[in-house]
Amino acid sequence: MSTRDDVAEQLAPPPPTDFGLRAEHGRAARRRAPRSSHAGWAPPPDRPDPVALLEEQEVTREPDLVPIRHRRMMVSPFTFYRGAALLMATDLARTPVSGIVTQVCGDAHLSNFGVFGTPERAMVFDINDFDETLPGPWEWDVKRLVASVEVAGRHRGFDAGQRRDLDLAVVRAYRERLLRLAGSGVLAGWYDRLDADRVVAWIETEHRAKRLGRKQVERMEADLAKARTKDSTRAAAKLVEVVDGEPRIAASPPLVVPVEDLVPLARDRERAEDWMRGLIASYLSTLQPERHPMAEFSYVHMARKVVGVGSVGTRAWVVLLRGRDEADTLVLQAKQAERSVLERFLPPSRYDNHGERVVRGQRLMQAAGDVFLGWQRVAGVDGVVRDYYLRQLYDWKGGVDVEVMDAAGARAYAQLCGEALARAHARTGDRIALAAYLGRSDVFDRAVADFAADYADQNDRDYAAFLDAVASGRLAAAEA
């Protein structure tokens, strides 16, 4: 039976008010997919060519940006892993699933977690990327996260024992958080979130237990403090310059290219800017609440901006808007949304608009969200209809630099990611059934850690094939 059929044929969920039957539903899922069955990975003989999958994915992307994507993926096995969500989705579709479905992130690796500001101006730690989100097997998110920990650990030079400890720690954090949420009251489970203050307290606890040194504590606290300075005012200060008395997003090609450099002819540039004004005006209807501060901002300037690793080549714009005066600015990001890589293997999204798919999934999974998060479908100046979602470029956003983590810091961070993922799955799926499936033993923990080690080997092989494709000229890469 295919994974698509597994998800489509879901056993009828028990009544939400019958907590005992929900727990039995989770325990029964062990017969469908024993927890130990999640261990290990070996590529099947008919596994698709990983380079061909990447080429196929890039057909709809901006041709001049694809070499930048390749250059970013070349940096390390971890950056390659970040850009290879489609490859892993193809592999995960062949692995066992329990049949319990949640809203999944679809790309739950270490760099897609971090802190950001809530509308109430609190800071929380949570998942922060939802381009691939879709209802699906929760196991896929867990395996992608834990494999990312293993891949990052190898890149950082951690030994096998340290990596095994990291991998087990993140699954254990996930499982134990779900067990706590399953035992909590309904509203306590729904409102649960990882506030920054709780994160700081947890870091200090880890320090007192001698699992974190003072250096790691200071680095994490500095990261949180830095994130609080990243807002629209900071974004404008970083991105904007004054040209002939007018604020303009500064050029930094090829990563930031203002509209006038992309579209030199004044007539065509006016059409492009009118298109963006129309996109912003129409997306207002998707915002919450109905009376929204966005209505008081007006368009000033726009530029194309290259973002991330896996997303490079999709159309992404940064947009400068003015409120009361020149000092009252807002910087939005309008990012193209394409079909989730998971949709090849799962039932299609209930939302026809992929921007809406991303936004709805984000609103479900995050404990708190961006008030400027919305979506729209528009025809571009080239006549092609595309889906977009819009959000603030900065809103107290911050994360950990995987490239500099030591083993102790990585363990602490990986545990936070595991807890955040558990909270998101508990919010969007049946937390009672999930906890009953996982249980109190470490059977699932060890199985997924085994999978992560084997899959990191697969990632190494795919990375080598990717580098060979660049060296042979099959794939073009931008200059370093």
C-alpha positions as CSV (number, residue, x, y, z in Angstrom):
1,M,0.0,0.0,0.0
2,S,1.4,3.5,-0.9
3,T,1.8,6.2,1.6
4,R,-0.8,8.2,-0.3
5,D,-3.3,5.4,0.3
6,D,-2.1,5.0,4.0
7,V,-3.0,8.6,4.6
8,A,-6.2,8.7,2.5
9,E,-7.6,5.6,4.1
10,Q,-7.2,6.8,7.7
11,L,-8.9,4.7,10.3
12,A,-11.9,6.7,11.5
13,P,-10.6,8.7,14.4
14,P,-12.3,8.1,17.7
15,P,-14.6,10.7,19.2
16,P,-12.5,13.6,20.6
17,T,-14.2,13.4,24.0
18,D,-13.4,9.6,24.4
19,F,-9.9,10.0,25.8
20,G,-9.5,6.3,26.5
21,L,-10.5,5.2,23.0
22,R,-8.0,7.8,21.6
23,A,-5.2,6.2,23.6
24,E,-6.2,2.8,22.4
25,H,-6.2,4.1,18.8
26,G,-2.5,5.1,19.4
27,R,-1.6,1.8,20.9
28,A,-3.3,-0.1,18.1
29,A,-1.1,1.9,15.6
30,R,1.9,0.0,16.9
31,R,0.5,-3.1,15.2
32,R,0.3,-1.2,11.9
33,A,3.9,0.1,12.3
34,P,5.9,-1.3,15.3
35,R,8.0,1.4,16.8
36,S,11.1,-0.6,16.1
37,S,10.2,-0.6,12.4
38,H,11.3,3.0,12.0
39,A,15.0,1.9,12.4
40,G,17.4,1.9,9.5
41,W,17.5,3.1,6.0
42,A,18.8,1.4,2.8
43,P,18.1,2.8,-0.7
44,P,15.9,0.7,-2.9
45,P,17.2,-0.5,-6.3
46,D,14.8,1.8,-8.1
47,R,15.6,4.9,-6.1
48,P,15.5,8.0,-8.4
49,D,18.6,9.8,-9.4
50,P,19.0,12.6,-6.8
51,V,20.4,15.1,-9.3
52,A,17.6,14.4,-11.7
53,L,15.1,15.2,-8.9
54,L,16.8,18.5,-8.2
55,E,16.8,19.4,-11.9
56,E,13.1,18.6,-12.2
57,Q,12.3,20.8,-9.2
58,E,14.2,23.7,-10.7
59,V,12.2,23.9,-14.0
60,T,9.8,26.5,-12.6
61,R,12.5,28.6,-11.0
62,E,14.3,31.8,-12.1
63,P,17.1,30.4,-14.3
64,D,19.6,33.1,-13.3
65,L,19.1,32.2,-9.6
66,V,19.4,28.4,-9.8
67,P,23.3,28.6,-9.9
68,I,23.1,30.5,-6.6
69,R,21.0,27.7,-5.1
70,H,23.7,25.2,-6.2
71,R,26.5,27.2,-4.8
72,R,24.7,27.4,-1.4
73,M,24.1,23.7,-1.4
74,M,27.8,23.0,-2.2
75,V,29.0,24.6,1.1
76,S,28.6,21.4,3.2
77,P,26.6,18.2,3.5
78,F,24.3,20.2,5.9
79,T,23.5,23.0,3.4
80,F,22.9,20.3,0.8
81,Y,20.5,18.6,3.2
82,R,18.7,21.9,3.6
83,G,18.1,22.1,-0.1
84,A,17.2,18.5,-0.6
85,A,13.7,18.3,1.0
86,L,12.3,16.7,-2.2
87,L,15.0,13.9,-2.1
88,M,14.1,13.0,1.5
89,A,10.4,13.2,0.9
90,T,10.8,10.7,-1.9
91,D,12.7,8.4,0.5
92,L,10.4,8.9,3.5
93,A,7.4,7.9,1.3
94,R,8.8,4.3,1.4
95,T,9.2,4.1,5.2
96,P,6.7,2.8,7.7
97,V,3.9,5.1,9.0
98,S,1.6,4.6,12.0
99,G,-1.4,6.1,10.3
100,I,-1.7,8.9,12.8
101,V,-1.8,12.2,10.8
102,T,-0.9,15.7,11.9
103,Q,-0.2,18.9,10.1
104,V,3.5,18.5,9.3
105,C,6.2,21.1,8.6
106,G,7.6,19.0,5.7
107,D,11.1,20.5,6.2
108,A,11.8,20.2,9.9
109,H,15.5,20.6,10.0
110,L,17.6,22.4,12.6
111,S,17.8,25.7,10.7
112,N,14.0,26.0,10.4
113,F,13.5,26.6,14.1
114,G,14.1,29.8,16.0
115,V,12.7,32.7,18.0
116,F,10.3,35.4,16.8
117,G,7.9,38.0,18.3
118,T,4.2,37.4,18.9
119,P,1.5,40.0,18.4
120,E,1.6,40.6,22.1
121,R,5.3,41.4,21.8
122,A,6.5,38.3,23.6
123,M,9.3,36.2,22.2
124,V,8.7,32.5,21.5
125,F,10.8,29.6,20.2
126,D,9.0,27.6,17.4
127,I,9.2,26.3,13.8
128,N,9.6,29.2,11.4
129,D,9.4,27.7,7.9
130,F,6.3,26.2,6.4
131,D,6.8,26.2,2.6
132,E,6.3,22.4,2.5
133,T,3.5,22.1,5.1
134,L,0.7,19.6,4.6
135,P,-1.3,17.1,6.6
136,G,0.8,13.9,6.7
137,P,2.7,11.4,8.7
138,W,4.2,13.0,11.8
139,E,7.1,10.5,11.7
140,W,8.4,12.3,8.6
141,D,9.0,15.5,10.5
142,V,10.7,13.7,13.3
143,K,13.0,11.8,11.0
144,R,13.9,14.8,9.0
145,L,14.7,16.7,12.2
146,V,16.8,14.0,13.8
147,A,18.6,13.2,10.5
148,S,19.5,17.0,10.3
149,V,21.0,16.7,13.8
150,E,23.2,13.8,12.7
151,V,24.2,15.5,9.5
152,A,25.1,18.7,11.3
153,G,27.0,16.8,14.0
154,R,29.1,15.1,11.3
155,H,29.8,18.5,9.7
156,R,30.9,19.9,13.0
157,G,33.3,17.0,13.7
158,F,31.4,15.5,16.6
159,D,32.4,11.8,17.3
160,A,30.0,8.9,16.9
161,G,29.2,8.8,20.6
162,Q,28.4,12.5,20.7
163,R,26.2,12.3,17.7
164,R,24.3,9.3,19.0
165,D,23.7,11.2,22.2
166,L,22.4,14.2,20.2
167,D,20.1,12.1,18.1
168,L,18.6,10.3,21.1
169,A,18.2,13.6,23.0
170,V,16.1,15.2,20.3
171,V,13.7,12.2,20.0
172,R,13.4,11.8,23.7
173,A,12.6,15.5,24.1
174,Y,9.9,15.1,21.4
175,R,8.4,12.0,23.1
176,E,8.5,13.3,26.6
177,R,6.9,16.7,25.6
178,L,4.1,14.8,23.9
179,L,3.6,12.7,27.0
180,R,3.3,15.8,29.1
181,L,0.9,17.4,26.7
182,A,-1.2,14.3,26.5
183,G,-1.6,14.3,30.2
184,S,-2.5,18.0,30.5
185,G,-5.8,19.7,30.4
186,V,-7.3,20.5,27.0
187,L,-6.7,24.3,27.1
188,A,-3.3,23.9,28.8
189,G,-2.2,21.7,25.9
190,W,-3.7,24.1,23.3
191,Y,-2.0,27.2,24.8
192,D,1.3,25.6,25.4
193,R,4.3,27.4,23.9
194,L,8.0,27.8,24.5
195,D,8.4,31.4,25.7
196,A,11.8,32.9,25.6
197,D,11.8,33.4,29.4
198,R,11.2,29.6,29.7
199,V,14.0,29.0,27.3
200,V,16.4,31.1,29.3
201,A,15.4,29.4,32.5
202,W,15.9,26.0,30.9
203,I,19.3,27.1,29.6
204,E,20.3,28.1,33.2
205,T,19.0,24.8,34.5
206,E,21.2,22.9,31.9
207,H,24.1,25.1,33.1
208,R,23.6,24.2,36.7
209,A,23.4,20.6,35.8
210,K,26.8,21.0,34.1
211,R,25.4,20.0,30.7
212,L,26.1,23.5,29.4
213,G,29.2,25.6,30.0
214,R,29.0,29.4,30.7
215,K,30.3,30.1,27.2
216,Q,27.4,28.3,25.6
217,V,24.9,30.0,27.9
218,E,26.3,33.4,27.1
219,R,26.1,32.7,23.4
220,M,22.5,31.6,23.5
221,E,21.5,34.6,25.6
222,A,23.3,36.9,23.2
223,D,21.4,35.3,20.3
224,L,18.1,36.0,22.1
225,A,19.1,39.6,22.8
226,K,20.2,40.1,19.2
227,A,16.8,38.8,17.9
228,R,14.9,41.4,19.9
229,T,16.6,44.1,17.9
230,K,15.5,42.7,14.5
231,D,12.3,44.4,13.6
232,S,11.0,46.5,10.7
233,T,13.0,49.5,11.8
234,R,16.2,47.5,11.8
235,A,15.3,45.9,8.5
236,A,14.8,49.3,7.0
237,A,18.1,50.6,8.4
238,K,19.9,47.6,7.0
239,L,18.3,47.5,3.6
240,V,17.4,51.0,2.7
241,E,19.3,54.0,1.4
242,V,18.2,57.5,0.4
243,V,18.5,58.2,-3.4
244,D,17.6,61.7,-4.6
245,G,15.8,62.3,-1.3
246,E,13.7,59.1,-1.6
247,P,14.1,55.9,0.4
248,R,15.1,53.0,-1.8
249,I,16.1,49.4,-1.1
250,A,19.8,49.3,-1.7
251,A,21.2,47.1,-4.4
252,S,23.4,44.1,-3.4
253,P,23.4,42.0,-6.6
254,P,22.7,39.2,-7.2
255,L,21.1,38.7,-3.8
256,V,19.2,42.0,-3.6
257,V,18.2,43.6,-6.9
258,P,15.9,46.7,-6.9
259,V,13.0,46.8,-9.3
260,E,14.6,49.5,-11.4
261,D,17.6,47.3,-12.0
262,L,15.5,44.3,-12.9
263,V,13.2,46.3,-15.2
264,P,15.1,49.2,-16.6
265,L,12.4,50.6,-18.9
266,A,10.2,53.1,-16.9
267,R,7.0,51.9,-18.5
268,D,7.7,48.3,-17.5
269,R,8.9,49.3,-14.1
270,E,5.6,51.1,-13.5
271,R,3.7,48.0,-14.4
272,A,5.8,45.9,-12.0
273,E,5.2,48.4,-9.1
274,D,1.5,48.6,-9.9
275,W,1.4,44.8,-9.8
276,M,3.0,44.8,-6.3
277,R,0.5,47.5,-5.1
278,G,-2.3,45.3,-6.4
279,L,-0.9,42.3,-4.6
280,I,-0.7,44.1,-1.3
281,A,-4.1,45.6,-1.6
282,S,-5.7,42.3,-2.4
283,Y,-3.9,40.3,0.3
284,L,-5.5,42.5,2.9
285,S,-8.6,40.4,2.8
286,T,-6.7,37.3,4.1
287,L,-5.3,39.0,7.2
288,Q,-6.6,38.7,10.7
289,P,-8.3,40.6,12.2
290,E,-10.5,42.5,9.8
291,R,-9.4,45.9,11.1
292,H,-5.7,45.7,10.4
293,P,-2.8,48.2,10.7
294,M,-1.7,47.1,7.2
295,A,-4.4,49.4,5.7
296,E,-2.4,52.4,7.0
297,F,0.8,51.6,5.1
298,S,1.5,52.6,1.5
299,Y,4.0,51.3,-1.0
300,V,7.4,52.9,-1.4
301,H,9.8,50.5,-3.2
302,M,10.5,46.9,-3.9
303,A,13.5,44.6,-4.8
304,R,14.0,40.9,-5.5
305,K,15.8,39.1,-2.7
306,V,17.4,35.7,-2.7
307,V,16.4,33.8,0.5
308,G,17.4,30.5,2.1
309,V,18.8,27.5,0.4
310,G,16.0,25.2,-0.8
311,S,13.9,28.2,-1.8
312,V,16.5,29.9,-4.0
313,G,15.0,30.4,-7.5
314,T,11.5,30.9,-6.4
315,R,10.3,34.5,-6.7
316,A,10.8,36.5,-3.5
317,W,10.4,40.2,-3.0
318,V,11.1,42.6,-0.2
319,V,8.7,45.5,-0.1
320,L,9.3,48.8,1.7
321,L,6.1,50.5,3.0
322,R,5.6,53.8,4.8
323,G,3.2,54.5,7.7
324,R,2.8,57.9,9.3
325,D,6.1,59.3,8.0
326,E,9.6,58.3,6.8
327,A,10.5,57.0,10.2
328,D,7.5,54.8,10.4
329,T,8.4,51.9,8.1
330,L,7.4,48.3,7.5
331,V,9.3,45.8,5.4
332,L,7.3,42.8,4.0
333,Q,8.5,39.8,2.2
334,A,6.3,38.5,-0.6
335,K,7.4,34.9,-1.4
336,Q,6.2,32.6,-4.1
337,A,4.5,29.4,-2.9
338,E,4.7,26.3,-5.0
339,R,3.3,22.8,-4.6
340,S,4.7,21.1,-1.4
341,V,7.3,18.4,-2.1
342,L,5.1,16.1,0.0
343,E,2.2,16.4,-2.4
344,R,3.8,13.8,-4.8
345,F,3.2,11.2,-2.0
346,L,0.2,12.4,0.0
347,P,-3.3,13.5,-0.8
348,P,-3.3,17.0,-2.4
349,S,-3.8,20.1,-0.2
350,R,-7.4,21.0,0.4
351,Y,-6.4,24.6,-0.6
352,D,-6.1,25.3,-4.2
353,N,-3.8,28.3,-3.5
354,H,-0.4,27.3,-2.2
355,G,0.1,30.6,-0.5
356,E,-3.0,29.8,1.5
357,R,-1.7,26.3,2.1
358,V,1.4,27.7,3.7
359,V,-0.4,30.3,5.8
360,R,-3.1,28.0,7.0
361,G,-0.5,25.4,8.0
362,Q,1.6,28.0,9.8
363,R,-1.4,29.3,11.7
364,L,-2.2,25.8,12.8
365,M,1.3,24.7,13.8
366,Q,2.7,27.9,15.5
367,A,1.7,28.8,19.0
368,A,1.6,32.4,17.9
369,G,2.0,34.0,14.5
370,D,2.8,37.1,12.5
371,V,-0.2,39.5,12.2
372,F,1.0,40.4,8.6
373,L,0.9,36.8,7.4
374,G,-1.5,36.4,4.5
375,W,-1.7,35.1,0.9
376,Q,-2.8,36.0,-2.6
377,R,-2.8,34.6,-6.2
378,V,-1.9,37.1,-8.9
379,A,-0.9,37.2,-12.5
380,G,2.7,38.6,-12.9
381,V,3.7,41.2,-15.4
382,D,4.7,38.2,-17.6
383,G,1.1,37.0,-17.5
384,V,1.9,33.9,-15.5
385,V,-0.4,33.3,-12.5
386,R,1.5,32.5,-9.3
387,D,0.7,32.0,-5.6
388,Y,2.3,34.1,-2.9
389,Y,2.4,34.4,0.8
390,L,3.4,37.6,2.6
391,R,4.9,38.2,6.0
392,Q,7.1,40.6,7.9
393,L,10.8,40.3,6.9
394,Y,12.0,40.7,10.5
395,D,10.0,40.4,13.6
396,W,12.4,39.6,16.4
397,K,13.5,36.7,14.3
398,G,16.6,34.8,15.3
399,G,18.2,31.4,15.3
400,V,21.3,29.4,16.1
401,D,24.2,29.3,13.7
402,V,24.7,25.6,13.1
403,E,28.1,26.2,11.7
404,V,29.5,27.2,15.1
405,M,27.7,25.0,17.5
406,D,29.7,22.8,19.9
407,A,28.4,19.4,21.1
408,A,26.9,20.8,24.4
409,G,25.2,23.7,22.6
410,A,23.9,21.5,19.8
411,R,22.4,19.1,22.4
412,A,20.5,21.9,24.1
413,Y,19.3,23.4,20.9
414,A,18.3,20.0,19.4
415,Q,16.2,19.3,22.5
416,L,14.4,22.6,22.1
417,C,13.6,21.8,18.5
418,G,12.3,18.4,19.5
419,E,10.0,20.0,22.1
420,A,8.8,22.7,19.7
421,L,7.9,20.0,17.1
422,A,6.0,18.0,19.6
423,R,4.0,21.0,20.6
424,A,3.1,21.7,17.0
425,H,2.1,18.0,16.4
426,A,0.1,17.9,19.6
427,R,-1.8,21.1,18.5
428,T,-2.7,19.7,15.0
429,G,-3.1,16.0,15.6
430,D,-4.3,13.7,18.3
431,R,-1.9,14.2,21.1
432,I,-3.4,11.3,23.1
433,A,-3.0,8.8,20.3
434,L,0.5,10.0,19.5
435,A,1.6,9.7,23.1
436,A,0.1,6.3,23.4
437,Y,1.9,5.2,20.3
438,L,5.3,6.5,21.5
439,G,5.0,5.2,25.1
440,R,7.4,5.7,27.9
441,S,10.2,3.4,26.8
442,D,13.0,4.5,24.4
443,V,12.1,2.0,21.6
444,F,11.1,4.7,19.2
445,D,14.0,7.0,20.2
446,R,16.6,4.3,19.4
447,A,14.9,3.4,16.1
448,V,14.8,6.9,14.8
449,A,18.4,7.5,15.9
450,D,19.4,4.4,13.9
451,F,17.5,5.8,10.9
452,A,19.2,9.2,11.3
453,A,22.7,7.6,11.2
454,D,21.9,5.6,8.1
455,Y,20.2,8.5,6.4
456,A,23.2,10.7,7.0
457,D,25.2,8.2,5.0
458,Q,22.6,8.5,2.2
459,N,22.9,12.3,2.4
460,D,26.7,12.0,2.1
461,R,26.3,9.9,-1.1
462,D,23.8,12.3,-2.6
463,Y,26.0,15.2,-1.8
464,A,28.9,13.5,-3.5
465,A,26.7,12.9,-6.6
466,F,25.7,16.5,-6.5
467,L,29.3,17.8,-6.4
468,D,30.1,15.5,-9.3
469,A,27.3,16.9,-11.3
470,V,28.6,20.4,-10.7
471,A,32.2,19.4,-11.5
472,S,31.0,17.8,-14.8
473,G,29.0,20.8,-15.8
474,R,25.7,19.1,-15.6
475,L,24.7,21.6,-12.9
476,A,25.8,25.2,-13.0
477,A,27.0,26.9,-9.8
478,A,27.5,30.6,-9.2
479,E,31.0,31.8,-8.4
480,A,31.9,31.6,-4.7
